[in-house]
Amino acid sequence: MTSSTRLLWFSGQPRRKRAAVLAVLAILTLVGGSGWLLLGSGRIPRLARLALQIPTTTPTPTLTHTPSPTPTYTLTCTPTSTPEMIQALTIGESVQGRPLEVTRIGWGERVLVIAAAIHGSEPNTAYLAGKLRDRFADSISTLPGGVAVYFLPEINPDGLASGRRFNAHTVDLNRNWRTENWRPNPEGPYEAVLPQGGGLAPFSEPETAALAGWLWELKDEASGGVIALFYHSAYAGGSVQPGYATDGDVLSSDPQSAVVAGLLADQLDYNYLTKFPWYTVTGNEIGWCAENGLTCAEIELPTAGTPTEAEIDLHFRALWQLIGGR
């Protein structure tokens, strides 16, 4: 296998409209090396476990935290002689005790995570993730070898149940991740400030703490690397944004995430964003992923409406090609 074919999980040559993505591909091809460059198996030193507390009441500015250990998970991606090709698991619970349910389809050292509905006001993303899960399950016989695809359609089940953006603690779960730019009172839609919308501390919420702990374990165990994709809505024309690190007001896209985001934007015919244009997003999932060595991207659907069969098929084909399906 040549260095260029090791760059990505998929085969074929999709359209590359964006010069920035072409440049990244050229650089990664030049550096070469063994293993998958995009989803390499290199390991960084294990970070100290996150200190957090799950609040039992609605957060207020006067509450303080008593640190407790982050949830841990015993997951293995090492194939056995008879691995289950479709498996349901629970990675944690919401504030109100609803399970965070995941379905794994396939088995292998390369991992793709599809997560949705971190905002309860975006039920169309949960619908799409569920339909994509069903499509992948129906196509299990032709799934490329060595790939495990995990689906988490409802990151925020309490918010979905109430039709609200926030979780049951009135925290925006996409502002509650431990990033360099986390804020307790972040910005939100329509230039609004969300008082305590970032939580009392990063990972103060059981949903984000469970998801981050699980993703960290996946990263630690998946020798072929992890790609995490998070579905949101809505951005006119659709958009894809790669994971990024922050230094003050400066955003730096993760190069490997930029490749994935650019290719998905081409396949879906969505806008490619290096920065969300409407307001400053802090403490979000793709920031944490990029700062912790996970390849990731955020996908905004073009409308808040229920995806059509044609839209579901479009996303299925894009994800199928990403994992090397034909």
C-alpha positions in Angstrom: 0.0 0.0 0.0 1.4 3.4 -1.0 1.5 6.4 1.2 -1.2 8.1 -0.8 -3.6 5.2 -0.6 -3.0 5.1 3.2 -4.1 8.7 3.6 -7.8 7.9 3.8 -10.1 5.0 4.6 -11.9 5.2 1.2 -11.0 4.4 -2.3 -11.6 6.4 -5.4 -10.9 10.1 -6.2 -13.8 12.4 -5.2 -13.9 16.0 -6.3 -11.6 18.3 -4.4 -12.8 21.9 -5.0 -10.9 23.5 -2.2 -7.2 24.5 -2.5 -6.7 24.3 1.2 -7.7 20.6 1.3 -5.5 19.9 -1.7 -2.6 21.4 0.0 -3.1 19.3 3.2 -3.4 16.2 1.1 -0.2 17.0 -0.7 1.7 17.6 2.6 0.4 14.4 4.2 1.3 12.4 1.1 4.8 13.8 1.2 5.4 12.9 4.8 4.3 9.3 4.2 5.3 6.6 6.7 3.8 3.3 7.9 0.2 2.9 8.9 -2.8 5.2 8.2 -1.6 8.8 8.1 -5.1 10.2 8.4 -6.0 7.8 11.2 -2.6 6.8 12.5 -2.1 4.5 15.5 0.2 6.8 17.3 -0.6 7.3 21.0 -0.1 10.4 23.0 0.5 10.1 26.7 -2.7 9.5 28.7 -4.1 12.7 30.1 -4.9 13.0 33.7 -8.5 11.9 34.3 -11.0 14.7 34.2 -12.2 16.0 37.6 -15.9 16.7 37.6 -19.2 16.4 39.5 -22.6 15.7 38.1 -24.9 18.4 39.5 -28.2 17.0 41.0 -30.0 20.3 40.7 -30.3 23.1 38.1 -26.9 24.9 38.0 -26.7 28.3 39.6 -23.7 30.6 39.9 -23.4 29.9 43.6 -22.8 26.2 43.4 -19.3 24.7 43.6 -17.8 21.3 42.7 -16.3 18.5 44.6 -14.2 16.6 42.1 -15.0 13.0 41.3 -13.4 10.7 38.8 -14.5 10.6 35.2 -16.5 7.5 34.2 -14.3 4.9 32.6 -15.2 2.2 30.1 -13.6 -1.2 29.3 -13.9 -1.5 25.6 -11.7 -3.5 23.2 -11.4 -3.3 19.5 -9.2 -6.4 19.2 -11.2 -8.9 17.1 -12.1 -12.2 18.6 -12.8 -15.4 16.7 -16.5 -14.7 16.6 -17.2 -11.0 17.1 -20.7 -9.8 17.1 -21.2 -7.7 13.9 -24.0 -5.6 15.4 -24.1 -4.8 19.1 -26.1 -2.4 21.3 -24.4 -0.8 24.3 -25.1 2.0 26.8 -22.3 4.4 27.6 -24.0 6.4 30.3 -27.2 8.2 31.4 -28.7 11.7 31.0 -29.5 13.9 34.0 -33.0 12.4 34.1 -31.7 8.9 33.8 -32.3 8.2 30.1 -29.7 5.9 28.6 -27.2 7.1 26.1 -27.6 4.3 23.6 -25.0 3.3 21.0 -25.1 0.8 18.2 -21.9 -0.7 16.8 -22.0 -2.1 13.3 -19.0 -4.0 12.0 -15.8 -4.8 13.8 -12.2 -3.7 13.5 -9.4 -1.4 14.4 -10.6 1.6 12.4 -13.5 3.4 14.1 -16.1 5.9 12.7 -18.5 7.5 15.2 -21.7 9.2 14.1 -23.3 11.3 16.9 -26.4 13.6 16.8 -28.8 15.7 18.7 -26.4 17.2 21.2 -29.1 20.0 21.0 -32.6 18.7 21.9 -34.1 21.3 19.5 -32.5 19.5 16.5 -34.5 16.2 16.3 -33.9 15.9 12.6 -30.3 15.0 13.3 -31.4 12.2 15.5 -33.8 11.0 12.8 -31.0 11.0 10.2 -28.5 9.2 12.5 -31.1 6.5 13.2 -31.9 6.0 9.5 -28.1 5.9 8.7 -27.7 3.2 11.4 -30.4 1.2 9.7 -28.9 1.6 6.3 -25.5 0.4 7.6 -27.1 -2.5 9.3 -28.9 -3.5 6.1 -25.5 -3.3 4.3 -23.5 -5.3 6.9 -22.7 -8.1 4.4 -20.7 -5.6 2.2 -19.2 -3.5 5.0 -15.4 -3.1 4.5 -13.4 -5.3 6.8 -11.6 -3.9 9.8 -14.1 -1.0 10.3 -16.4 -0.5 13.3 -19.1 2.2 12.9 -20.8 3.5 16.1 -24.1 5.4 16.0 -25.2 7.6 18.9 -28.4 9.3 17.6 -29.4 11.0 20.9 -26.6 12.7 22.8 -29.2 14.8 24.6 -32.3 12.6 25.2 -33.7 14.9 27.9 -33.6 17.9 25.6 -35.2 15.9 22.8 -38.0 14.8 25.1 -38.7 18.4 26.1 -38.0 19.9 22.7 -35.4 22.2 24.2 -31.8 23.0 23.1 -30.4 22.4 26.6 -30.2 19.4 28.9 -32.2 19.1 32.1 -29.7 21.3 33.9 -30.3 24.1 31.3 -26.8 23.6 30.0 -25.9 23.7 26.3 -24.0 20.4 26.0 -22.1 21.8 23.0 -20.5 24.4 25.3 -19.6 22.0 28.2 -16.5 20.4 26.8 -13.0 20.9 28.3 -11.4 23.1 25.7 -8.9 26.0 25.9 -11.7 28.5 25.2 -14.4 27.1 27.5 -16.6 29.7 29.2 -19.3 29.4 31.8 -21.5 32.0 30.1 -21.0 31.3 26.4 -22.6 32.8 23.3 -25.5 31.1 21.7 -27.9 31.6 18.7 -29.2 35.1 17.9 -26.3 36.8 19.7 -27.6 35.7 23.0 -25.4 35.1 26.0 -26.3 31.8 27.8 -26.0 32.3 31.6 -24.3 29.2 33.0 -24.9 27.7 29.5 -21.4 26.2 29.6 -22.1 24.5 32.9 -20.5 25.0 36.3 -17.3 23.5 34.9 -16.2 21.6 31.8 -17.9 18.1 31.8 -20.1 19.1 34.7 -22.9 17.3 32.8 -23.3 13.5 32.7 -24.0 13.4 29.0 -20.8 15.2 28.0 -18.7 13.4 30.6 -19.9 10.0 29.5 -19.4 10.8 25.8 -15.9 12.2 26.2 -14.9 9.3 28.4 -16.1 6.8 25.9 -14.5 8.6 22.9 -11.2 8.7 24.9 -11.4 4.9 25.5 -12.2 4.3 21.8 -9.2 6.4 20.8 -7.0 4.4 23.2 -8.1 1.1 21.9 -8.6 1.7 18.1 -5.2 1.1 16.6 -6.4 2.3 13.2 -7.7 5.6 14.6 -11.0 7.3 15.2 -13.1 9.7 13.1 -16.0 11.4 15.0 -18.7 13.2 13.2 -21.3 15.3 14.9 -24.6 16.2 13.2 -26.3 19.6 13.8 -28.9 21.8 12.2 -29.4 24.1 10.5 -27.1 26.1 8.2 -28.4 27.4 4.9 -26.9 25.2 2.2 -25.4 22.9 4.8 -21.9 23.0 6.2 -19.0 20.9 7.4 -16.4 22.3 9.8 -13.3 20.4 10.9 -12.1 20.1 14.4 -9.8 22.9 15.6 -7.7 24.2 18.4 -7.9 27.7 19.8 -5.3 30.2 20.8 -7.2 33.3 22.0 -9.4 34.3 19.1 -7.3 32.4 16.6 -8.7 29.0 15.3 -6.3 26.5 13.8 -8.0 23.6 12.0 -6.6 20.2 12.7 -5.0 19.1 9.3 -6.4 15.5 9.4 -9.8 16.8 10.3 -9.6 19.3 7.5 -9.1 16.5 5.0 -12.1 14.6 6.2 -14.3 17.8 6.4 -13.3 18.9 2.9 -14.1 15.5 1.4 -17.5 15.3 3.1 -18.3 18.9 2.0 -17.5 17.9 -1.6 -19.6 14.7 -1.4 -22.5 16.4 0.2 -22.1 19.7 -1.8 -22.1 21.6 1.6 -20.2 24.7 2.5 -16.7 24.2 4.0 -16.3 26.3 7.1 -13.0 27.0 9.0 -14.9 29.1 11.5 -18.6 29.3 12.4 -19.6 32.8 11.2 -22.5 33.8 13.3 -21.0 33.9 16.8 -18.1 32.5 18.8 -18.5 28.9 19.8 -16.7 27.8 22.9 -16.3 24.5 24.8 -17.6 22.5 21.9 -17.2 18.9 20.9 -15.0 19.3 17.8 -12.7 21.6 19.8 -12.2 19.0 22.5 -11.7 16.2 19.9 -9.1 18.1 18.0 -7.2 19.2 21.1 -7.1 15.5 22.2 -5.9 13.9 19.0 -9.2 12.7 17.5 -10.1 13.4 13.9 -13.5 15.1 13.8 -15.9 17.3 12.0 -19.3 19.0 12.6 -21.9 18.6 9.9 -24.8 21.1 9.8 -27.9 20.0 7.9 -29.2 22.7 5.5 -32.7 22.8 7.1 -34.4 21.9 10.4 -36.9 19.7 8.5 -37.0 15.9 8.5 -34.5 14.6 6.0 -35.9 13.1 2.8 -35.0 9.7 1.5 -32.8 11.4 -1.0 -30.9 13.3 1.7 -30.5 10.1 3.8 -29.1 8.3 0.7 -26.7 11.2 0.1 -25.3 11.0 3.6 -25.1 7.2 3.5 -23.1 7.3 0.2 -20.7 9.9 1.6 -20.1 7.9 4.8 -19.9 4.7 3.0 -17.2 6.0 0.7 -15.4 7.5 3.8 -14.9 4.0 5.2 -13.8 2.5 1.9 -17.2 1.0 0.8 -17.9 0.4 -2.9 
